[in-house]
Amino acid sequence: MIIKRRDLTVLEKSHIPAIVGGVGVTAKHLFETLTGKKKVTQQYPEEPTIVPEGYRGAPYLVKDQDDNTKCVSCQLCEFVCPPKAIKITPPGPDGQVADRENAEKMPEEFEINMLRCIFCGFCQEVCPEEAIFLQNDFSLTGKSREEMIYGKEKLLALGGQVEGIKKWEKKQRDADAQDVFPIEG
């Protein structure tokens, strides 16, 4: 079924109603601001910014409660990153020995180009070791492009230590809590 559009009136073609509506909204905000009824402008950086729940900020590497690096150089975050902002150099056969149990290797280099990063959160979602988290960082600054490429040490320093990262213990508890189905044979 084809629906025929009605023709616009001369007044609608002139865009005057839209312009008047926009000026009306602006005048309303101006009046509310001048009378103190409503505050629309935040005085950044003097006033602290309230970051909403679920905000996806900059990704950082974290250490566990034993101060060990969580990243095991699996490179899943590098593969899933849409803008290819993450670059991981695996250690190779003669690389760095893992600094914790249950880890075979540690990354030789880990870089995130914050100029490319789109803060999508895919890296956090795909990480099997919970080594990368998005923080509430929204104001990333640097004086050069090189300053905006964060290396492993800087990412670990900014990410800090996250308590209670024991993903595999939670997985084991979840598996133990599942109903056991009898096997009939």
PyMOL commands that place a pseudoatom at each C-alpha (Angstrom):
pseudoatom trace, name=CA, resn=MET, resi=1, chain=A, elem=C, hetatm=0, pos=[0.000, 0.000, 0.000]
pseudoatom trace, name=CA, resn=ILE, resi=2, chain=A, elem=C, hetatm=0, pos=[1.368, 3.411, -0.971]
pseudoatom trace, name=CA, resn=ILE, resi=3, chain=A, elem=C, hetatm=0, pos=[0.701, 6.287, 1.359]
pseudoatom trace, name=CA, resn=LYS, resi=4, chain=A, elem=C, hetatm=0, pos=[0.631, 9.680, -0.293]
pseudoatom trace, name=CA, resn=ARG, resi=5, chain=A, elem=C, hetatm=0, pos=[2.321, 12.479, 1.614]
pseudoatom trace, name=CA, resn=ARG, resi=6, chain=A, elem=C, hetatm=0, pos=[0.443, 15.680, 2.042]
pseudoatom trace, name=CA, resn=ASP, resi=7, chain=A, elem=C, hetatm=0, pos=[1.931, 18.777, 0.479]
pseudoatom trace, name=CA, resn=LEU, resi=8, chain=A, elem=C, hetatm=0, pos=[3.691, 21.220, 2.796]
pseudoatom trace, name=CA, resn=THR, resi=9, chain=A, elem=C, hetatm=0, pos=[2.146, 24.605, 3.324]
pseudoatom trace, name=CA, resn=VAL, resi=10, chain=A, elem=C, hetatm=0, pos=[4.015, 27.772, 2.387]
pseudoatom trace, name=CA, resn=LEU, resi=11, chain=A, elem=C, hetatm=0, pos=[4.709, 28.434, 6.076]
pseudoatom trace, name=CA, resn=GLU, resi=12, chain=A, elem=C, hetatm=0, pos=[6.161, 24.921, 6.552]
pseudoatom trace, name=CA, resn=LYS, resi=13, chain=A, elem=C, hetatm=0, pos=[8.324, 25.300, 3.446]
pseudoatom trace, name=CA, resn=SER, resi=14, chain=A, elem=C, hetatm=0, pos=[9.801, 28.508, 4.860]
pseudoatom trace, name=CA, resn=HIS, resi=15, chain=A, elem=C, hetatm=0, pos=[11.003, 26.647, 8.015]
pseudoatom trace, name=CA, resn=ILE, resi=16, chain=A, elem=C, hetatm=0, pos=[9.698, 29.487, 10.194]
pseudoatom trace, name=CA, resn=PRO, resi=17, chain=A, elem=C, hetatm=0, pos=[7.854, 27.156, 12.650]
pseudoatom trace, name=CA, resn=ALA, resi=18, chain=A, elem=C, hetatm=0, pos=[11.054, 25.126, 13.218]
pseudoatom trace, name=CA, resn=ILE, resi=19, chain=A, elem=C, hetatm=0, pos=[13.139, 28.257, 13.753]
pseudoatom trace, name=CA, resn=VAL, resi=20, chain=A, elem=C, hetatm=0, pos=[10.607, 29.712, 16.185]
pseudoatom trace, name=CA, resn=GLY, resi=21, chain=A, elem=C, hetatm=0, pos=[10.516, 26.409, 18.099]
pseudoatom trace, name=CA, resn=GLY, resi=22, chain=A, elem=C, hetatm=0, pos=[14.328, 26.354, 18.381]
pseudoatom trace, name=CA, resn=VAL, resi=23, chain=A, elem=C, hetatm=0, pos=[14.470, 29.964, 19.577]
pseudoatom trace, name=CA, resn=GLY, resi=24, chain=A, elem=C, hetatm=0, pos=[11.732, 29.133, 22.094]
pseudoatom trace, name=CA, resn=VAL, resi=25, chain=A, elem=C, hetatm=0, pos=[13.744, 26.246, 23.583]
pseudoatom trace, name=CA, resn=THR, resi=26, chain=A, elem=C, hetatm=0, pos=[16.837, 28.464, 23.776]
pseudoatom trace, name=CA, resn=ALA, resi=27, chain=A, elem=C, hetatm=0, pos=[14.860, 31.274, 25.457]
pseudoatom trace, name=CA, resn=LYS, resi=28, chain=A, elem=C, hetatm=0, pos=[13.389, 28.804, 27.964]
pseudoatom trace, name=CA, resn=HIS, resi=29, chain=A, elem=C, hetatm=0, pos=[16.845, 27.505, 28.927]
pseudoatom trace, name=CA, resn=LEU, resi=30, chain=A, elem=C, hetatm=0, pos=[18.178, 31.068, 29.167]
pseudoatom trace, name=CA, resn=PHE, resi=31, chain=A, elem=C, hetatm=0, pos=[15.325, 32.096, 31.464]
pseudoatom trace, name=CA, resn=GLU, resi=32, chain=A, elem=C, hetatm=0, pos=[15.734, 29.016, 33.706]
pseudoatom trace, name=CA, resn=THR, resi=33, chain=A, elem=C, hetatm=0, pos=[19.479, 29.591, 33.954]
pseudoatom trace, name=CA, resn=LEU, resi=34, chain=A, elem=C, hetatm=0, pos=[19.197, 33.312, 34.734]
pseudoatom trace, name=CA, resn=THR, resi=35, chain=A, elem=C, hetatm=0, pos=[16.536, 32.779, 37.393]
pseudoatom trace, name=CA, resn=GLY, resi=36, chain=A, elem=C, hetatm=0, pos=[18.453, 29.872, 38.954]
pseudoatom trace, name=CA, resn=LYS, resi=37, chain=A, elem=C, hetatm=0, pos=[15.628, 27.364, 38.495]
pseudoatom trace, name=CA, resn=LYS, resi=38, chain=A, elem=C, hetatm=0, pos=[17.700, 24.901, 36.548]
pseudoatom trace, name=CA, resn=LYS, resi=39, chain=A, elem=C, hetatm=0, pos=[21.405, 24.429, 36.081]
pseudoatom trace, name=CA, resn=VAL, resi=40, chain=A, elem=C, hetatm=0, pos=[22.278, 23.351, 32.546]
pseudoatom trace, name=CA, resn=THR, resi=41, chain=A, elem=C, hetatm=0, pos=[25.991, 24.057, 32.362]
pseudoatom trace, name=CA, resn=GLN, resi=42, chain=A, elem=C, hetatm=0, pos=[28.654, 22.178, 34.255]
pseudoatom trace, name=CA, resn=GLN, resi=43, chain=A, elem=C, hetatm=0, pos=[31.744, 24.171, 35.202]
pseudoatom trace, name=CA, resn=TYR, resi=44, chain=A, elem=C, hetatm=0, pos=[34.347, 21.612, 34.166]
pseudoatom trace, name=CA, resn=PRO, resi=45, chain=A, elem=C, hetatm=0, pos=[36.982, 20.980, 35.605]
pseudoatom trace, name=CA, resn=GLU, resi=46, chain=A, elem=C, hetatm=0, pos=[36.088, 22.941, 38.765]
pseudoatom trace, name=CA, resn=GLU, resi=47, chain=A, elem=C, hetatm=0, pos=[32.974, 20.840, 39.373]
pseudoatom trace, name=CA, resn=PRO, resi=48, chain=A, elem=C, hetatm=0, pos=[33.452, 17.070, 39.521]
pseudoatom trace, name=CA, resn=THR, resi=49, chain=A, elem=C, hetatm=0, pos=[31.841, 15.139, 36.709]
pseudoatom trace, name=CA, resn=ILE, resi=50, chain=A, elem=C, hetatm=0, pos=[29.377, 12.469, 37.746]
pseudoatom trace, name=CA, resn=VAL, resi=51, chain=A, elem=C, hetatm=0, pos=[29.995, 9.454, 35.559]
pseudoatom trace, name=CA, resn=PRO, resi=52, chain=A, elem=C, hetatm=0, pos=[26.819, 7.427, 34.960]
pseudoatom trace, name=CA, resn=GLU, resi=53, chain=A, elem=C, hetatm=0, pos=[26.572, 3.740, 35.855]
pseudoatom trace, name=CA, resn=GLY, resi=54, chain=A, elem=C, hetatm=0, pos=[27.742, 1.521, 33.028]
pseudoatom trace, name=CA, resn=TYR, resi=55, chain=A, elem=C, hetatm=0, pos=[29.999, 4.181, 31.496]
pseudoatom trace, name=CA, resn=ARG, resi=56, chain=A, elem=C, hetatm=0, pos=[32.655, 2.698, 29.223]
pseudoatom trace, name=CA, resn=GLY, resi=57, chain=A, elem=C, hetatm=0, pos=[35.884, 4.631, 29.597]
pseudoatom trace, name=CA, resn=ALA, resi=58, chain=A, elem=C, hetatm=0, pos=[39.472, 3.930, 28.707]
pseudoatom trace, name=CA, resn=PRO, resi=59, chain=A, elem=C, hetatm=0, pos=[40.753, 0.326, 28.885]
pseudoatom trace, name=CA, resn=TYR, resi=60, chain=A, elem=C, hetatm=0, pos=[43.569, -0.500, 31.311]
pseudoatom trace, name=CA, resn=LEU, resi=61, chain=A, elem=C, hetatm=0, pos=[45.402, -3.619, 32.400]
pseudoatom trace, name=CA, resn=VAL, resi=62, chain=A, elem=C, hetatm=0, pos=[44.940, -4.677, 36.002]
pseudoatom trace, name=CA, resn=LYS, resi=63, chain=A, elem=C, hetatm=0, pos=[46.843, -6.768, 38.501]
pseudoatom trace, name=CA, resn=ASP, resi=64, chain=A, elem=C, hetatm=0, pos=[45.267, -9.294, 40.831]
pseudoatom trace, name=CA, resn=GLN, resi=65, chain=A, elem=C, hetatm=0, pos=[45.229, -9.140, 44.623]
pseudoatom trace, name=CA, resn=ASP, resi=66, chain=A, elem=C, hetatm=0, pos=[48.671, -10.815, 44.731]
pseudoatom trace, name=CA, resn=ASP, resi=67, chain=A, elem=C, hetatm=0, pos=[50.141, -7.990, 42.565]
pseudoatom trace, name=CA, resn=ASN, resi=68, chain=A, elem=C, hetatm=0, pos=[50.598, -10.308, 39.572]
pseudoatom trace, name=CA, resn=THR, resi=69, chain=A, elem=C, hetatm=0, pos=[49.918, -9.335, 35.972]
pseudoatom trace, name=CA, resn=LYS, resi=70, chain=A, elem=C, hetatm=0, pos=[46.707, -10.958, 34.766]
pseudoatom trace, name=CA, resn=CYS, resi=71, chain=A, elem=C, hetatm=0, pos=[47.442, -10.795, 30.998]
pseudoatom trace, name=CA, resn=VAL, resi=72, chain=A, elem=C, hetatm=0, pos=[48.672, -14.093, 29.509]
pseudoatom trace, name=CA, resn=SER, resi=73, chain=A, elem=C, hetatm=0, pos=[49.285, -12.759, 25.989]
pseudoatom trace, name=CA, resn=CYS, resi=74, chain=A, elem=C, hetatm=0, pos=[46.428, -14.697, 24.376]
pseudoatom trace, name=CA, resn=GLN, resi=75, chain=A, elem=C, hetatm=0, pos=[45.893, -11.785, 21.945]
pseudoatom trace, name=CA, resn=LEU, resi=76, chain=A, elem=C, hetatm=0, pos=[42.106, -12.144, 21.879]
pseudoatom trace, name=CA, resn=CYS, resi=77, chain=A, elem=C, hetatm=0, pos=[41.650, -8.452, 22.704]
pseudoatom trace, name=CA, resn=GLU, resi=78, chain=A, elem=C, hetatm=0, pos=[43.956, -7.526, 19.815]
pseudoatom trace, name=CA, resn=PHE, resi=79, chain=A, elem=C, hetatm=0, pos=[41.959, -9.666, 17.373]
pseudoatom trace, name=CA, resn=VAL, resi=80, chain=A, elem=C, hetatm=0, pos=[38.542, -8.410, 18.490]
pseudoatom trace, name=CA, resn=CYS, resi=81, chain=A, elem=C, hetatm=0, pos=[39.449, -4.678, 18.576]
pseudoatom trace, name=CA, resn=PRO, resi=82, chain=A, elem=C, hetatm=0, pos=[37.514, -2.990, 15.707]
pseudoatom trace, name=CA, resn=PRO, resi=83, chain=A, elem=C, hetatm=0, pos=[39.908, -0.045, 15.155]
pseudoatom trace, name=CA, resn=LYS, resi=84, chain=A, elem=C, hetatm=0, pos=[43.014, -2.208, 15.796]
pseudoatom trace, name=CA, resn=ALA, resi=85, chain=A, elem=C, hetatm=0, pos=[44.090, 0.030, 18.698]
pseudoatom trace, name=CA, resn=ILE, resi=86, chain=A, elem=C, hetatm=0, pos=[45.664, -2.840, 20.697]
pseudoatom trace, name=CA, resn=LYS, resi=87, chain=A, elem=C, hetatm=0, pos=[49.051, -4.284, 19.815]
pseudoatom trace, name=CA, resn=ILE, resi=88, chain=A, elem=C, hetatm=0, pos=[50.473, -7.258, 21.741]
pseudoatom trace, name=CA, resn=THR, resi=89, chain=A, elem=C, hetatm=0, pos=[53.908, -8.717, 21.189]
pseudoatom trace, name=CA, resn=PRO, resi=90, chain=A, elem=C, hetatm=0, pos=[54.027, -12.276, 22.556]
pseudoatom trace, name=CA, resn=PRO, resi=91, chain=A, elem=C, hetatm=0, pos=[57.184, -13.303, 24.404]
pseudoatom trace, name=CA, resn=GLY, resi=92, chain=A, elem=C, hetatm=0, pos=[58.427, -15.947, 21.971]
pseudoatom trace, name=CA, resn=PRO, resi=93, chain=A, elem=C, hetatm=0, pos=[60.255, -19.147, 22.969]
pseudoatom trace, name=CA, resn=ASP, resi=94, chain=A, elem=C, hetatm=0, pos=[62.888, -17.383, 25.095]
pseudoatom trace, name=CA, resn=GLY, resi=95, chain=A, elem=C, hetatm=0, pos=[60.486, -14.800, 26.505]
pseudoatom trace, name=CA, resn=GLN, resi=96, chain=A, elem=C, hetatm=0, pos=[59.638, -13.644, 29.977]
pseudoatom trace, name=CA, resn=VAL, resi=97, chain=A, elem=C, hetatm=0, pos=[58.588, -16.357, 32.411]
pseudoatom trace, name=CA, resn=ALA, resi=98, chain=A, elem=C, hetatm=0, pos=[55.098, -15.969, 33.849]
pseudoatom trace, name=CA, resn=ASP, resi=99, chain=A, elem=C, hetatm=0, pos=[55.029, -14.327, 37.269]
pseudoatom trace, name=CA, resn=ARG, resi=100, chain=A, elem=C, hetatm=0, pos=[52.111, -16.376, 38.586]
pseudoatom trace, name=CA, resn=GLU, resi=101, chain=A, elem=C, hetatm=0, pos=[50.660, -19.873, 38.637]
pseudoatom trace, name=CA, resn=ASN, resi=102, chain=A, elem=C, hetatm=0, pos=[48.427, -21.160, 35.821]
pseudoatom trace, name=CA, resn=ALA, resi=103, chain=A, elem=C, hetatm=0, pos=[49.969, -18.794, 33.260]
pseudoatom trace, name=CA, resn=GLU, resi=104, chain=A, elem=C, hetatm=0, pos=[52.255, -19.963, 30.498]
pseudoatom trace, name=CA, resn=LYS, resi=105, chain=A, elem=C, hetatm=0, pos=[53.427, -16.601, 29.208]
pseudoatom trace, name=CA, resn=MET, resi=106, chain=A, elem=C, hetatm=0, pos=[53.337, -12.867, 29.755]
pseudoatom trace, name=CA, resn=PRO, resi=107, chain=A, elem=C, hetatm=0, pos=[53.271, -10.290, 26.941]
pseudoatom trace, name=CA, resn=GLU, resi=108, chain=A, elem=C, hetatm=0, pos=[56.620, -8.829, 25.960]
pseudoatom trace, name=CA, resn=GLU, resi=109, chain=A, elem=C, hetatm=0, pos=[54.877, -5.622, 24.887]
pseudoatom trace, name=CA, resn=PHE, resi=110, chain=A, elem=C, hetatm=0, pos=[51.286, -4.470, 25.269]
pseudoatom trace, name=CA, resn=GLU, resi=111, chain=A, elem=C, hetatm=0, pos=[50.198, -1.163, 23.731]
pseudoatom trace, name=CA, resn=ILE, resi=112, chain=A, elem=C, hetatm=0, pos=[46.878, 0.595, 23.380]
pseudoatom trace, name=CA, resn=ASN, resi=113, chain=A, elem=C, hetatm=0, pos=[46.673, 3.564, 21.048]
pseudoatom trace, name=CA, resn=MET, resi=114, chain=A, elem=C, hetatm=0, pos=[44.169, 5.757, 22.904]
pseudoatom trace, name=CA, resn=LEU, resi=115, chain=A, elem=C, hetatm=0, pos=[43.727, 7.959, 19.830]
pseudoatom trace, name=CA, resn=ARG, resi=116, chain=A, elem=C, hetatm=0, pos=[42.288, 4.970, 17.974]
pseudoatom trace, name=CA, resn=CYS, resi=117, chain=A, elem=C, hetatm=0, pos=[40.373, 3.377, 20.849]
pseudoatom trace, name=CA, resn=ILE, resi=118, chain=A, elem=C, hetatm=0, pos=[36.604, 3.774, 20.544]
pseudoatom trace, name=CA, resn=PHE, resi=119, chain=A, elem=C, hetatm=0, pos=[35.862, 2.543, 24.103]
pseudoatom trace, name=CA, resn=CYS, resi=120, chain=A, elem=C, hetatm=0, pos=[33.581, -0.211, 22.814]
pseudoatom trace, name=CA, resn=GLY, resi=121, chain=A, elem=C, hetatm=0, pos=[34.416, -2.666, 25.602]
pseudoatom trace, name=CA, resn=PHE, resi=122, chain=A, elem=C, hetatm=0, pos=[35.009, -5.672, 23.329]
pseudoatom trace, name=CA, resn=CYS, resi=123, chain=A, elem=C, hetatm=0, pos=[38.489, -6.155, 24.815]
pseudoatom trace, name=CA, resn=GLN, resi=124, chain=A, elem=C, hetatm=0, pos=[37.045, -6.432, 28.330]
pseudoatom trace, name=CA, resn=GLU, resi=125, chain=A, elem=C, hetatm=0, pos=[34.309, -8.816, 27.197]
pseudoatom trace, name=CA, resn=VAL, resi=126, chain=A, elem=C, hetatm=0, pos=[36.621, -11.212, 25.374]
pseudoatom trace, name=CA, resn=CYS, resi=127, chain=A, elem=C, hetatm=0, pos=[39.440, -11.369, 27.942]
pseudoatom trace, name=CA, resn=PRO, resi=128, chain=A, elem=C, hetatm=0, pos=[39.452, -14.872, 29.481]
pseudoatom trace, name=CA, resn=GLU, resi=129, chain=A, elem=C, hetatm=0, pos=[41.679, -13.806, 32.379]
pseudoatom trace, name=CA, resn=GLU, resi=130, chain=A, elem=C, hetatm=0, pos=[39.833, -10.572, 33.292]
pseudoatom trace, name=CA, resn=ALA, resi=131, chain=A, elem=C, hetatm=0, pos=[43.078, -8.670, 32.736]
pseudoatom trace, name=CA, resn=ILE, resi=132, chain=A, elem=C, hetatm=0, pos=[41.622, -5.628, 30.993]
pseudoatom trace, name=CA, resn=PHE, resi=133, chain=A, elem=C, hetatm=0, pos=[38.941, -3.344, 32.407]
pseudoatom trace, name=CA, resn=LEU, resi=134, chain=A, elem=C, hetatm=0, pos=[37.313, -0.142, 31.249]
pseudoatom trace, name=CA, resn=GLN, resi=135, chain=A, elem=C, hetatm=0, pos=[37.777, 2.557, 33.869]
pseudoatom trace, name=CA, resn=ASN, resi=136, chain=A, elem=C, hetatm=0, pos=[35.731, 5.724, 34.396]
pseudoatom trace, name=CA, resn=ASP, resi=137, chain=A, elem=C, hetatm=0, pos=[38.349, 7.764, 32.542]
pseudoatom trace, name=CA, resn=PHE, resi=138, chain=A, elem=C, hetatm=0, pos=[36.901, 10.246, 30.083]
pseudoatom trace, name=CA, resn=SER, resi=139, chain=A, elem=C, hetatm=0, pos=[39.529, 12.990, 29.925]
pseudoatom trace, name=CA, resn=LEU, resi=140, chain=A, elem=C, hetatm=0, pos=[42.595, 11.600, 28.185]
pseudoatom trace, name=CA, resn=THR, resi=141, chain=A, elem=C, hetatm=0, pos=[45.124, 14.247, 27.245]
pseudoatom trace, name=CA, resn=GLY, resi=142, chain=A, elem=C, hetatm=0, pos=[48.603, 14.369, 25.813]
pseudoatom trace, name=CA, resn=LYS, resi=143, chain=A, elem=C, hetatm=0, pos=[50.922, 16.865, 24.165]
pseudoatom trace, name=CA, resn=SER, resi=144, chain=A, elem=C, hetatm=0, pos=[51.922, 14.525, 21.344]
pseudoatom trace, name=CA, resn=ARG, resi=145, chain=A, elem=C, hetatm=0, pos=[50.651, 11.437, 19.547]
pseudoatom trace, name=CA, resn=GLU, resi=146, chain=A, elem=C, hetatm=0, pos=[53.372, 9.348, 21.182]
pseudoatom trace, name=CA, resn=GLU, resi=147, chain=A, elem=C, hetatm=0, pos=[52.059, 10.229, 24.657]
pseudoatom trace, name=CA, resn=MET, resi=148, chain=A, elem=C, hetatm=0, pos=[48.688, 8.772, 23.715]
pseudoatom trace, name=CA, resn=ILE, resi=149, chain=A, elem=C, hetatm=0, pos=[50.130, 5.317, 23.019]
pseudoatom trace, name=CA, resn=TYR, resi=150, chain=A, elem=C, hetatm=0, pos=[50.030, 3.623, 26.418]
pseudoatom trace, name=CA, resn=GLY, resi=151, chain=A, elem=C, hetatm=0, pos=[52.568, 0.865, 27.040]
pseudoatom trace, name=CA, resn=LYS, resi=152, chain=A, elem=C, hetatm=0, pos=[52.236, -2.101, 29.400]
pseudoatom trace, name=CA, resn=GLU, resi=153, chain=A, elem=C, hetatm=0, pos=[53.762, -0.323, 32.410]
pseudoatom trace, name=CA, resn=LYS, resi=154, chain=A, elem=C, hetatm=0, pos=[51.527, 2.737, 32.041]
pseudoatom trace, name=CA, resn=LEU, resi=155, chain=A, elem=C, hetatm=0, pos=[48.408, 0.592, 31.506]
pseudoatom trace, name=CA, resn=LEU, resi=156, chain=A, elem=C, hetatm=0, pos=[49.203, -1.452, 34.626]
pseudoatom trace, name=CA, resn=ALA, resi=157, chain=A, elem=C, hetatm=0, pos=[49.905, 1.691, 36.678]
pseudoatom trace, name=CA, resn=LEU, resi=158, chain=A, elem=C, hetatm=0, pos=[46.632, 3.344, 35.627]
pseudoatom trace, name=CA, resn=GLY, resi=159, chain=A, elem=C, hetatm=0, pos=[44.584, 0.151, 35.969]
pseudoatom trace, name=CA, resn=GLY, resi=160, chain=A, elem=C, hetatm=0, pos=[45.939, -0.623, 39.403]
pseudoatom trace, name=CA, resn=GLN, resi=161, chain=A, elem=C, hetatm=0, pos=[45.001, -3.599, 41.464]
pseudoatom trace, name=CA, resn=VAL, resi=162, chain=A, elem=C, hetatm=0, pos=[41.538, -5.112, 41.379]
pseudoatom trace, name=CA, resn=GLU, resi=163, chain=A, elem=C, hetatm=0, pos=[40.526, -7.154, 44.386]
pseudoatom trace, name=CA, resn=GLY, resi=164, chain=A, elem=C, hetatm=0, pos=[38.600, -10.367, 44.032]
pseudoatom trace, name=CA, resn=ILE, resi=165, chain=A, elem=C, hetatm=0, pos=[39.492, -11.320, 40.476]
pseudoatom trace, name=CA, resn=LYS, resi=166, chain=A, elem=C, hetatm=0, pos=[39.162, -15.068, 40.662]
pseudoatom trace, name=CA, resn=LYS, resi=167, chain=A, elem=C, hetatm=0, pos=[37.226, -15.836, 37.519]
pseudoatom trace, name=CA, resn=TRP, resi=168, chain=A, elem=C, hetatm=0, pos=[37.953, -19.558, 37.480]
pseudoatom trace, name=CA, resn=GLU, resi=169, chain=A, elem=C, hetatm=0, pos=[36.801, -20.023, 41.079]
pseudoatom trace, name=CA, resn=LYS, resi=170, chain=A, elem=C, hetatm=0, pos=[33.478, -18.418, 40.129]
pseudoatom trace, name=CA, resn=LYS, resi=171, chain=A, elem=C, hetatm=0, pos=[33.224, -20.665, 37.059]
pseudoatom trace, name=CA, resn=GLN, resi=172, chain=A, elem=C, hetatm=0, pos=[33.882, -23.721, 39.238]
pseudoatom trace, name=CA, resn=ARG, resi=173, chain=A, elem=C, hetatm=0, pos=[31.218, -22.645, 41.764]
pseudoatom trace, name=CA, resn=ASP, resi=174, chain=A, elem=C, hetatm=0, pos=[28.737, -22.121, 38.928]
pseudoatom trace, name=CA, resn=ALA, resi=175, chain=A, elem=C, hetatm=0, pos=[29.542, -25.546, 37.493]
pseudoatom trace, name=CA, resn=ASP, resi=176, chain=A, elem=C, hetatm=0, pos=[29.177, -27.193, 40.906]
pseudoatom trace, name=CA, resn=ALA, resi=177, chain=A, elem=C, hetatm=0, pos=[25.814, -25.455, 41.430]
pseudoatom trace, name=CA, resn=GLN, resi=178, chain=A, elem=C, hetatm=0, pos=[24.340, -26.900, 38.221]
pseudoatom trace, name=CA, resn=ASP, resi=179, chain=A, elem=C, hetatm=0, pos=[21.970, -29.813, 38.437]
pseudoatom trace, name=CA, resn=VAL, resi=180, chain=A, elem=C, hetatm=0, pos=[23.533, -33.176, 37.730]
pseudoatom trace, name=CA, resn=PHE, resi=181, chain=A, elem=C, hetatm=0, pos=[21.589, -35.244, 35.236]
pseudoatom trace, name=CA, resn=PRO, resi=182, chain=A, elem=C, hetatm=0, pos=[21.673, -38.999, 35.695]
pseudoatom trace, name=CA, resn=ILE, resi=183, chain=A, elem=C, hetatm=0, pos=[23.159, -40.894, 32.812]
pseudoatom trace, name=CA, resn=GLU, resi=184, chain=A, elem=C, hetatm=0, pos=[21.037, -43.850, 31.829]
pseudoatom trace, name=CA, resn=GLY, resi=185, chain=A, elem=C, hetatm=0, pos=[22.810, -46.597, 30.046]
for i in range(1, 185): cmd.bond("trace and resi %d" % i, "trace and resi %d" % (i + 1))
show_as sticks, trace
zoom trace
